[in-house]
Amino acid sequence: MTETLPQGRERSGLATRIALLAAGIALLTGVLAGGLAASLIDHAASAGARSQLARLADAAAHVEDTPAAQQRMARTLAAIAVRYGYLERTGALVSESPLVRAALRPVQVAALRSGEPVSVSETTAGVGVYVEARPTDDGGAVVLVQRHGDADAAGALAIRRTVLAILIGVAVAVIVAVLVARRMARPLRRTAQAAREWAAGRRAVSVPADGPAEIAAVAEAFNALTAALDRSEARQREFLLSVSHDLRTPLTAIGGYAESLADGVVAPADAAAAGAVISAEADRLTRMVNDLLDLARMGADDFRIDQVEVDLTALAGQAAQVWGARCASAGVDFAVQAPDRPLAIRTDPVRLRQILDGLFDNALRVTPAGRPIVLAVRDEPGAVVVEVRDGGPGLTDADLAVAFDQAALYHRYRGVRPVGTGLGLAIAARLTARLGGTIAAGHAPEDGASFAVRLPRHR
């Protein structure tokens, strides 16, 4: 079932879809990469900050107990926003920072008084802090406290820069995707525009086969299609001109004689001859119309094919009785080459006989008196072949290539040899295809033309 869009809703273009897809992929990749990078950077920054604070605590525990050394240490710690405190031997904490006093828990005080170092991460008054404390040689301990935000400032800056770089990368990827998508879609838009121009009646149109291989293949296929359609339209025009001319000839003859009879120009003694001409031209006109109708019907899906079991040997004998008599009246030798046993095949006998009658009619038209026409039936692996050969002027190799095209041989030999409507071989080819077989033209041993109908043998 064909799906149609609601009225007023337009389809998005290929370039838009490619750009959106690329933007989505780039954004998803950026989010994933940014999240992973931020997590790694944050973890690395936290680990680095704790390691640095631990080294400072180790150093502070062994700083000389002089005013100058203490001042240097205080300046160093203040520069990196580290709060300092000193736990005396009595357990009293000396510090100017309320954060240090709040961060040091009783359990940590007990550990320090027993000589154990402390390295923990705490949350004090809603603020995350790192605590590093080391016992000193005098029985006290130094306590260093640093907020997470101060310790991880470098990591946060790295995360912001990483996110900014990823956003820039996503933006660049989207811009590149849009440009690439537009470049890829441009040949398709040209092809679509060329198709619209061709549909509007402009035939001298083609598109360059550039771009990726698949898009170039579309352009090449479009150019091949337009060339084939041009050839088909040219053949149709030639065919219509030919049919119009051929229909006009018998109509002119019929009209002329009928008018003469009506005006009394034809003498009563010549009325029978005039009637015979009118009848012959009417029969010719009827044949042409019937051929046109057959061609039109064979293009329809409901063209009827009734397949039954058929004995080709018997069918060939029936055709031989009819056409043998007609050949004898024209002085043409008629022969049948068929096996002396039944050849069973499942096909439509009426349509097969229509094919043979058309081939016999063509053969008898071009075969001079004293020359042969042969009906041959033979069995081949997986198929049976019914062949009509004649001793007429035959066909050239160039003729064989277009023998089943509508009116191709008619235009070549009109005025040179007897011709029919130009549709008989085309009808035979289409009927054979409808029966599931093939038909081929060739050179006959009798020096004329050969037409072989090959039908598959269904077991």
C-alpha positions in Angstrom: 0.0 0.0 0.0 1.3 3.4 -1.0 1.7 5.7 2.0 1.0 9.4 1.4 1.8 12.4 3.5 -1.1 14.4 5.0 -2.1 17.4 3.0 0.1 20.5 3.8 3.0 18.4 5.1 6.2 18.4 3.1 8.9 15.8 3.1 12.2 16.8 4.5 15.1 16.9 2.0 18.0 14.5 1.9 20.5 17.2 2.9 18.3 18.2 5.9 18.1 14.5 7.0 21.8 13.9 6.6 22.6 17.2 8.5 20.2 16.3 11.3 21.6 12.8 11.5 25.2 14.0 11.6 24.3 16.7 14.1 22.6 14.1 16.3 25.5 11.8 16.1 28.0 14.6 16.8 25.9 15.8 19.8 25.5 12.3 21.2 29.2 11.6 20.8 30.0 15.0 22.4 27.7 14.3 25.4 29.2 10.8 25.9 32.8 12.0 25.4 32.2 15.1 27.6 30.7 13.0 30.4 33.5 10.5 30.3 36.2 13.2 30.1 34.6 15.2 33.0 34.4 12.1 35.2 38.1 11.2 34.5 39.3 14.7 35.0 37.3 15.1 38.2 38.6 11.9 39.5 42.2 12.7 38.6 41.9 16.2 40.0 40.5 14.9 43.3 43.3 12.4 43.6 45.9 15.0 42.8 44.5 17.5 45.3 44.5 14.9 48.1 48.0 13.8 47.2 49.3 17.4 47.2 47.5 18.1 50.5 49.1 14.9 52.0 52.6 16.0 50.9 52.0 19.4 52.5 50.8 17.8 55.7 54.0 15.6 55.8 56.1 18.7 55.2 54.3 20.8 57.8 54.8 18.1 60.4 58.5 18.5 60.1 58.8 22.3 59.7 61.3 23.9 62.1 59.7 25.5 65.2 60.9 29.0 64.3 58.9 32.1 63.5 60.4 32.5 60.0 59.7 28.9 59.1 56.2 29.0 60.5 55.5 32.2 58.5 56.8 30.7 55.2 54.6 27.7 55.8 51.6 29.9 56.5 52.1 31.9 53.3 52.4 28.7 51.2 49.3 27.3 52.6 47.3 30.5 52.3 48.3 30.8 48.6 46.5 27.6 47.9 43.6 28.2 50.3 44.6 25.6 52.8 43.5 26.2 56.4 46.0 25.3 59.1 45.6 24.2 62.7 47.7 22.7 65.5 46.6 20.0 67.9 48.5 20.3 71.1 49.6 17.4 73.3 46.7 18.1 75.6 44.2 17.6 72.8 43.4 21.3 72.4 43.1 22.5 68.8 44.7 25.8 68.0 43.5 27.4 64.8 42.2 30.7 63.5 39.9 28.9 61.0 36.4 27.8 62.1 36.5 25.3 59.2 39.5 23.5 60.8 37.8 23.3 64.1 34.6 22.0 62.5 36.3 19.5 60.3 38.4 17.7 63.0 36.2 15.0 64.6 36.8 13.4 68.0 37.7 10.1 66.4 40.3 11.8 64.3 41.7 13.6 67.4 42.0 10.3 69.1 43.9 8.8 66.2 46.3 11.7 66.1 47.0 11.5 69.9 47.8 7.8 69.4 50.3 8.8 66.7 48.4 7.8 63.7 48.0 10.0 60.6 44.6 11.1 59.4 43.5 11.4 55.7 39.8 11.8 55.2 37.2 13.6 53.2 34.4 15.2 55.2 31.3 17.3 54.8 31.2 20.2 57.2 28.2 22.6 57.3 27.3 21.4 53.8 30.8 22.0 52.5 33.0 19.1 51.3 36.6 19.3 52.7 39.8 17.2 52.6 41.5 16.7 56.0 45.1 15.7 56.2 46.7 15.6 59.7 50.1 14.3 60.8 51.5 13.8 64.3 54.6 15.9 65.2 57.7 15.0 67.2 56.6 17.0 70.2 53.5 14.9 70.7 51.1 17.3 68.9 49.8 17.2 65.4 49.4 19.6 62.4 46.0 19.7 60.8 45.5 20.9 57.1 41.9 21.4 55.7 41.0 22.4 52.1 37.6 22.8 50.5 36.8 20.5 47.6 36.1 23.5 45.4 39.5 25.1 46.2 41.3 21.8 45.7 39.6 20.8 42.5 39.7 24.3 40.9 42.3 23.2 38.3 40.2 20.2 37.5 37.0 22.2 37.1 38.8 24.6 34.8 40.0 21.6 32.8 36.5 20.3 32.6 35.1 23.6 31.4 37.8 23.9 28.7 37.1 20.3 27.7 33.4 20.9 27.4 34.0 24.1 25.4 36.3 22.2 23.1 33.7 19.4 22.6 31.0 22.0 21.9 33.2 23.7 19.3 33.9 20.3 17.8 30.2 19.5 17.7 29.5 22.8 16.0 32.3 22.3 13.4 30.9 18.7 12.8 27.4 20.1 12.2 28.7 22.8 9.8 30.8 20.2 7.9 27.8 17.8 7.8 25.5 20.5 6.4 28.0 21.4 3.7 28.7 17.7 2.8 25.0 16.9 2.8 24.2 19.8 0.5 27.0 18.8 -1.8 25.8 15.2 -1.9 22.2 16.3 -2.5 23.0 18.7 -5.3 23.4 16.0 -8.0 20.1 14.5 -6.9 18.3 17.9 -7.1 19.7 18.3 -10.6 18.4 14.9 -11.6 15.0 15.7 -10.1 14.9 19.0 -11.9 15.9 17.3 -15.2 13.1 14.7 -14.7 10.6 17.5 -14.2 11.8 19.3 -17.3 11.6 16.0 -19.3 8.1 15.4 -18.0 7.2 19.0 -19.1 8.1 18.1 -22.6 11.8 19.2 -22.9 13.6 16.2 -24.4 17.1 17.5 -24.9 18.0 17.2 -21.2 20.7 15.2 -19.4 22.5 15.4 -16.1 26.3 15.1 -15.4 27.2 11.8 -13.7 29.3 13.3 -10.8 29.3 12.9 -7.0 29.6 9.6 -5.1 29.3 6.3 -7.1 25.7 5.7 -6.1 24.5 9.2 -7.0 26.5 9.1 -10.3 24.8 5.7 -11.0 21.4 7.4 -10.6 22.4 10.1 -13.1 23.6 7.5 -15.5 20.4 5.5 -15.2 18.4 8.7 -15.7 20.3 9.5 -18.9 19.9 6.0 -20.2 16.2 6.1 -19.4 15.7 9.4 -21.2 17.6 8.1 -24.2 15.6 4.9 -24.3 12.3 6.9 -24.0 13.4 9.2 -26.8 14.1 6.3 -29.0 10.7 4.7 -28.0 8.8 8.0 -28.7 10.6 8.3 -32.1 9.6 4.8 -33.0 6.0 5.5 -31.8 5.9 8.6 -34.0 7.2 6.7 -37.0 4.8 3.9 -36.3 1.8 6.3 -36.0 2.8 8.1 -39.2 3.1 4.7 -41.0 -0.2 3.4 -39.6 -1.9 6.7 -40.5 -0.6 6.5 -44.1 -1.5 2.8 -44.4 -5.0 3.4 -43.0 -5.5 6.3 -45.3 -4.7 4.3 -48.5 -7.6 1.7 -48.2 -9.9 4.4 -46.8 -9.2 6.5 -49.9 -9.8 3.6 -52.2 -13.0 2.6 -50.5 -14.2 6.2 -50.4 -13.3 6.8 -54.0 -15.1 3.7 -55.3 -18.1 4.3 -53.0 -18.4 7.9 -54.2 -18.1 6.8 -57.8 -20.9 4.2 -57.3 -23.1 6.7 -55.6 -22.6 9.3 -58.4 -23.2 6.6 -61.1 -19.8 7.2 -62.6 -19.1 3.4 -62.6 -20.9 1.6 -65.2 -23.2 -1.3 -64.1 -20.9 -3.7 -65.8 -18.0 -2.6 -63.7 -19.9 -2.5 -60.4 -18.8 -6.0 -59.5 -15.1 -5.1 -60.0 -15.5 -2.0 -57.9 -17.2 -4.0 -55.2 -14.4 -6.5 -55.2 -11.8 -3.6 -54.8 -13.9 -2.2 -52.0 -14.2 -5.6 -50.3 -10.4 -6.3 -50.6 -9.5 -2.8 -49.2 -12.0 -3.3 -46.4 -10.4 -6.7 -45.6 -7.0 -5.1 -45.6 -8.2 -2.3 -43.3 -9.8 -4.9 -41.0 -6.6 -6.8 -40.7 -4.7 -3.7 -39.8 -7.2 -2.8 -37.1 -7.2 -6.3 -35.7 -3.4 -6.3 -35.6 -3.4 -3.0 -33.7 -6.1 -4.3 -31.3 -4.0 -7.5 -30.7 -0.9 -5.4 -29.9 -3.0 -3.3 -27.5 -4.6 -6.3 -25.8 -1.3 -8.1 -25.3 -0.1 -5.2 -23.1 -3.0 -5.7 -20.7 -2.8 -7.7 -17.6 -6.1 -9.5 -18.3 -5.0 -10.9 -21.7 -6.4 -14.4 -21.7 -4.1 -17.4 -21.9 -5.8 -20.9 -21.6 -3.1 -23.5 -21.1 -4.0 -27.1 -21.8 -2.2 -30.3 -22.8 -1.5 -30.0 -26.5 0.0 -32.5 -29.0 2.2 -30.4 -31.2 2.5 -33.2 -33.8 -1.3 -33.1 -34.2 -1.4 -29.3 -34.2 1.2 -29.2 -36.9 -0.9 -31.6 -39.0 -3.9 -29.4 -38.7 -1.9 -26.3 -39.7 -0.4 -28.2 -42.6 -3.9 -29.1 -44.1 -4.9 -25.4 -44.2 -1.6 -23.9 -45.4 -0.7 -26.7 -47.6 -3.8 -26.0 -49.7 -3.1 -22.3 -49.8 0.5 -22.9 -50.8 -0.6 -25.3 -53.5 -3.0 -22.7 -55.0 -0.1 -20.2 -55.1 2.3 -22.7 -56.7 4.5 -22.9 -53.6 5.8 -26.2 -52.3 4.8 -27.0 -48.8 6.5 -29.6 -46.5 6.2 -30.8 -43.0 9.0 -32.1 -40.9 7.6 -33.6 -37.7 8.2 -36.7 -35.5 6.0 -39.7 -36.0 5.0 -39.6 -32.3 3.0 -37.2 -30.1 4.9 -34.2 -28.6 2.9 -33.2 -25.5 3.3 -29.7 -24.1 1.1 -27.5 -21.9 0.3 -24.3 -23.8 -2.6 -22.4 -25.4 -3.3 -24.0 -28.8 -5.3 -21.1 -30.1 -2.6 -18.6 -29.4 0.1 -20.9 -30.8 -1.9 -21.4 -33.9 -2.3 -17.6 -34.2 1.5 -17.3 -34.1 1.9 -20.0 -36.8 -0.7 -18.5 -39.0 1.0 -15.1 -38.8 4.4 -16.6 -39.7 2.9 -18.6 -42.6 1.1 -15.5 -43.9 4.4 -13.6 -44.0 6.2 -16.6 -45.6 3.6 -17.1 -48.3 3.7 -13.4 -49.1 7.4 -13.3 -50.0 8.0 -16.9 -51.3 7.8 -17.1 -55.1 6.1 -19.9 -57.0 8.2 -23.1 -57.1 10.0 -22.3 -53.9 9.4 -24.2 -50.6 7.8 -23.4 -47.2 8.6 -25.8 -44.4 6.9 -26.4 -41.1 9.3 -28.2 -38.8 8.6 -29.6 -35.3 11.4 -31.0 -33.1 12.0 -32.0 -29.6 14.9 -30.5 -27.6 16.0 -30.9 -24.0 13.5 -29.2 -21.8 11.7 -27.6 -24.8 9.9 -28.1 -28.1 10.5 -26.0 -31.2 8.1 -25.1 -34.0 9.8 -23.6 -36.9 8.6 -21.9 -40.1 11.1 -21.7 -43.0 10.7 -20.3 -46.5 12.6 -20.0 -49.7 12.0 -16.3 -50.1 14.5 -13.5 -50.4 15.5 -14.0 -46.7 16.8 -11.5 -44.2 20.2 -9.8 -43.7 22.1 -10.0 -40.4 21.0 -6.4 -39.7 17.4 -7.4 -40.3 17.6 -10.2 -37.8 18.4 -7.7 -35.0 15.2 -5.7 -35.6 12.9 -8.4 -37.0 10.4 -8.3 -34.2 10.3 -4.5 -33.8 7.1 -2.9 -34.9 7.2 -2.0 -38.6 11.0 -2.2 -38.7 11.2 -4.5 -41.7 8.0 -2.9 -43.2 9.9 0.4 -43.6 13.0 -1.3 -45.0 11.2 -3.3 -47.7 8.2 -1.3 -48.5 8.1 -1.0 -52.3 10.9 -3.6 -52.6 9.1 -6.8 -51.8 5.5 -7.7 -50.7 4.9 -6.5 -47.1 2.0 -6.7 -44.7 0.9 -4.3 -42.0 4.3 -4.3 -40.3 2.9 -5.7 -37.1 2.7 -9.5 -37.6 6.2 -10.3 -36.3 5.8 -8.0 -33.3 2.5 -9.8 -32.5 4.2 -13.2 -32.8 7.0 -12.1 -30.5 4.6 -10.8 -27.8 2.3 -13.9 -28.0 5.3 -16.2 -27.7 6.5 -14.3 -24.6 3.0 -14.6 -23.2 3.2 -18.3 -23.7 6.5 -18.4 -21.7 8.6 -19.1 -24.8 11.0 -17.3 -27.1 11.1 -16.7 -30.8 14.2 -16.2 -33.0 14.8 -15.2 -36.6 17.5 -16.7 -38.7 18.7 -17.9 -42.1 16.9 -20.9 -43.5 18.6 -23.8 -45.4 16.0 -23.1 -48.1 17.9 -19.7 -48.6 15.1 -17.7 -47.1 14.1 -16.7 -43.6 13.6 -18.9 -40.6 11.4 -18.2 -37.5 11.7 -20.7 -34.6 9.3 -20.6 -31.7 10.8 -22.4 -28.6 8.4 -23.3 -25.8 9.4 -24.8 -22.4 8.3 -28.3 -21.8 6.5 -28.5 -18.4 6.4 -32.1 -17.0 
